[in-house]
Amino acid sequence: MVDLTRPITIIGAGMGGLTAALALADRGFSVEIFERAEQMREVGAGLQLSPNALRVLGGLGLMDALLVHGTRAQDVILRRAFTGRRIASIPVVANDGMPYVSIHRADLQTVLLRAVDRSPAITLRLGASLQALTPARSGLDLWFTGSEARHRHHASLVVGADGVHSSIARRLGLAAATSAGTIAWRGCVSRATGDDVTPGIEAWLGPRRHAIAYPISGGRETNLVLIEPMNRTTEADPTGLAHRFRSWDRRLTSMIAAAGDMTGWPLNVVPPTRSWRHLDDRLILIGDAAHAMLPYAAQGAGMAIEDAAVLADTLARAPTQSAALAHYESERRPRIARVRRRVLFHRLIYHLPAPLSFGRNTALAIRSPESLGKDLDWLYDWRHPVPSRDVGDD
Ligand SMILES: Cc1cc2nc3c(=O)[nH]c(=O)nc-3n(C[C@H](O)[C@H](O)[C@H](O)COP(=O)(O)OP(=O)(O)OC[C@H]3O[C@@H](n4cnc5c(N)ncnc54)[C@H](O)[C@@H]3O)c2cc1C
């Protein structure tokens, strides 16, 4: 088993870093998290947490707290862009009853941070921005700037959870994340402003664009995400959104009007070839830093959360750090690749123009919800540890 006496260093206190800290502490490790933000403030509004991610968080004792803030969804309802007519409903509750929840990001972050605060094994250092890392005897030396001024920290294992624009990846000379040529506009509609309340997760599918709406803040607000191609006009012009979506379903356009100015997020992806293990297995990238993908299957945070669980488990069971990281990678690569393929499939079918969209709608409409749900069993029924060979065997 990996040395339990030395703390593990995590860079980044996003969903991946915080969950990794909790999962590692749960396995008996002590952890230090370094986060560049002076204060923990979650930007962006909503998040869908699918059963595979909730199973991990539930295993860390967080389910009750999450269900206080989150709203359970039974289905994702796919709609036609212009009429809003239902194309199909895809059940999203897992076969073991594990729910699918939509939640405000700030609520999820609060739940994770409270658990981190309660854990004597975890130290969270805010205002510590990683500036450099160099190999040192039996580990790495890390240099931080920020509110604590420039200081050095020695680590035997570093978990890089610093997001899609990972500064660790940059310092390692890895190919940067690339633009997907798409932008996501995010906004919130208070439940009081619209008479039509979003009943669950809804997606409107249109040519080159789609929209998603779901409840957050215990159902008091609706989170709205509009995804469209990015060019100079779209990037600079949130006010033109209403115009670009003007011929879409009236219920959606009234939500867009109620949301006011929405915030644009150009979407970036990490190349699938990015290596995750570095510096003689003294550093591992997880979450978006390792494999940021488009949000079309709502799985980015889910994958970061799964990464955290698998990493903690393999470190706790493997004879050495290298064996643990090799096993971790062999387990995560195929899973991430499969989720990426699903994301690309969604991108293709969500944005089809007519007449191809007619074929898509018919193909979806003739299938039962149960059979559509079965397509996602591999995704939502995932659990860890997966019964597999011993961790030292890689
Ligand atoms: C529009 C949109 C909708 C999405 N919807 C969903 C969804 O419904 N469900 C889902 O599962 N996923 C969704 N995602 C994806 C999800 O948001 C990300 O995959 C997830 O937040 C990644 O978590 P992370 O911890 O890897 O990175 P991040 O959350 O980006 O955290 C990285 C952290 O590292 C810190 N950091 C960065 N550099 C340094 C440094 N040098 N030193 C110290 N700290 C540093 C940052 O401040 C940050 O706190 C969506 C994404 C988008 C863009």
The ligand as an SDF file (V2000), in Angstrom:
LIG
                    3D

 53 58  0  0  0  0  0  0  0  0999 V2000
  -21.9470   24.8890  -20.0390 C   0  0  0  0  0  0  0  0  0  0  0  0
  -21.4410   23.7250  -19.2280 C   0  0  0  0  0  0  0  0  0  0  0  0
  -22.3540   22.8720  -18.6430 C   0  0  0  0  0  0  0  0  0  0  0  0
  -21.9030   21.7610  -17.9220 C   0  0  0  0  0  0  0  0  0  0  0  0
  -22.8230   20.9210  -17.3640 N   0  0  0  0  0  0  0  0  0  0  0  0
  -22.4010   19.8240  -16.7120 C   0  0  0  0  0  0  0  0  0  0  0  0
  -23.3460   18.9270  -16.1160 C   0  0  0  0  0  0  0  0  0  0  0  0
  -24.5550   19.1620  -16.1640 O   0  0  0  0  0  0  0  0  0  0  0  0
  -22.8880   17.8190  -15.4840 N   0  0  0  0  0  0  0  0  0  0  0  0
  -21.5370   17.5480  -15.4040 C   0  0  0  0  0  0  0  0  0  0  0  0
  -21.1670   16.5050  -14.8210 O   0  0  0  0  0  0  0  0  0  0  0  0
  -20.6200   18.3900  -15.9410 N   0  0  0  0  0  0  0  0  0  0  0  0
  -21.0120   19.5150  -16.5820 C   0  0  0  0  0  0  0  0  0  0  0  0
  -20.0950   20.3770  -17.0960 N   0  0  0  0  0  0  0  0  0  0  0  0
  -18.6590   20.0870  -16.9490 C   0  0  0  0  0  0  0  0  0  0  0  0
  -18.1400   20.4490  -15.5490 C   0  0  0  0  0  0  0  0  0  0  0  0
  -18.4510   21.7920  -15.2430 O   0  0  0  0  0  0  0  0  0  0  0  0
  -16.6360   20.2400  -15.4910 C   0  0  0  0  0  0  0  0  0  0  0  0
  -16.2860   19.0470  -16.1220 O   0  0  0  0  0  0  0  0  0  0  0  0
  -16.1530   20.1980  -14.0340 C   0  0  0  0  0  0  0  0  0  0  0  0
  -16.4460   21.4020  -13.3870 O   0  0  0  0  0  0  0  0  0  0  0  0
  -14.6440   19.9100  -13.9780 C   0  0  0  0  0  0  0  0  0  0  0  0
  -14.2270   19.8820  -12.6390 O   0  0  0  0  0  0  0  0  0  0  0  0
  -12.6750   19.9770  -12.2770 P   0  0  0  0  0  0  0  0  0  0  0  0
  -12.6100   19.8720  -10.7870 O   0  0  0  0  0  0  0  0  0  0  0  0
  -11.8960   19.0140  -13.0880 O   0  0  0  0  0  0  0  0  0  0  0  0
  -12.2200   21.4220  -12.7690 O   0  0  0  0  0  0  0  0  0  0  0  0
  -12.7220   22.8670  -12.2730 P   0  0  0  0  0  0  0  0  0  0  0  0
  -14.1050   22.8000  -11.7280 O   0  0  0  0  0  0  0  0  0  0  0  0
  -12.4560   23.7990  -13.3960 O   0  0  0  0  0  0  0  0  0  0  0  0
  -11.7640   23.2270  -11.0380 O   0  0  0  0  0  0  0  0  0  0  0  0
  -10.4070   23.5680  -11.2370 C   0  0  0  0  0  0  0  0  0  0  0  0
   -9.9440   24.3430  -10.0000 C   0  0  0  0  0  0  0  0  0  0  0  0
   -8.5300   24.5200  -10.0650 O   0  0  0  0  0  0  0  0  0  0  0  0
   -8.2140   25.8410   -9.6540 C   0  0  0  0  0  0  0  0  0  0  0  0
   -6.9360   26.2130  -10.2700 N   0  0  0  0  0  0  0  0  0  0  0  0
   -6.6720   26.4360  -11.5690 C   0  0  0  0  0  0  0  0  0  0  0  0
   -5.3740   26.7470  -11.7390 N   0  0  0  0  0  0  0  0  0  0  0  0
   -4.7970   26.7250  -10.5120 C   0  0  0  0  0  0  0  0  0  0  0  0
   -3.4530   26.9740  -10.0400 C   0  0  0  0  0  0  0  0  0  0  0  0
   -2.4650   27.3200  -10.8660 N   0  0  0  0  0  0  0  0  0  0  0  0
   -3.2090   26.8390   -8.7110 N   0  0  0  0  0  0  0  0  0  0  0  0
   -4.2090   26.4950   -7.8460 C   0  0  0  0  0  0  0  0  0  0  0  0
   -5.4890   26.2670   -8.2430 N   0  0  0  0  0  0  0  0  0  0  0  0
   -5.7790   26.3710   -9.5550 C   0  0  0  0  0  0  0  0  0  0  0  0
   -9.3900   26.6660  -10.1890 C   0  0  0  0  0  0  0  0  0  0  0  0
   -9.5050   27.9180   -9.5370 O   0  0  0  0  0  0  0  0  0  0  0  0
  -10.5670   25.7340   -9.9030 C   0  0  0  0  0  0  0  0  0  0  0  0
  -11.0970   25.9260   -8.6230 O   0  0  0  0  0  0  0  0  0  0  0  0
  -20.5060   21.5110  -17.7940 C   0  0  0  0  0  0  0  0  0  0  0  0
  -19.5880   22.3890  -18.3660 C   0  0  0  0  0  0  0  0  0  0  0  0
  -20.0460   23.4930  -19.0750 C   0  0  0  0  0  0  0  0  0  0  0  0
  -19.0290   24.4240  -19.6830 C   0  0  0  0  0  0  0  0  0  0  0  0
  1  2  1  0
  2  3  1  0
  2 52  2  0
  3  4  2  0
  4  5  1  0
  4 50  1  0
  5  6  2  0
  6  7  1  0
  6 13  1  0
  7  8  2  0
  7  9  1  0
  9 10  1  0
 10 11  2  0
 10 12  1  0
 12 13  2  0
 13 14  1  0
 14 15  1  0
 14 50  1  0
 15 16  1  0
 16 17  1  0
 16 18  1  0
 18 19  1  0
 18 20  1  0
 20 21  1  0
 20 22  1  0
 22 23  1  0
 23 24  1  0
 24 25  2  0
 24 26  1  0
 24 27  1  0
 27 28  1  0
 28 29  2  0
 28 30  1  0
 28 31  1  0
 31 32  1  0
 32 33  1  0
 33 34  1  0
 33 48  1  0
 34 35  1  0
 35 36  1  0
 35 46  1  0
 36 37  1  0
 36 45  1  0
 37 38  2  0
 38 39  1  0
 39 40  1  0
 39 45  2  0
 40 41  1  0
 40 42  2  0
 42 43  1  0
 43 44  2  0
 44 45  1  0
 46 47  1  0
 46 48  1  0
 48 49  1  0
 50 51  2  0
 51 52  1  0
 52 53  1  0
M  END
$$$$
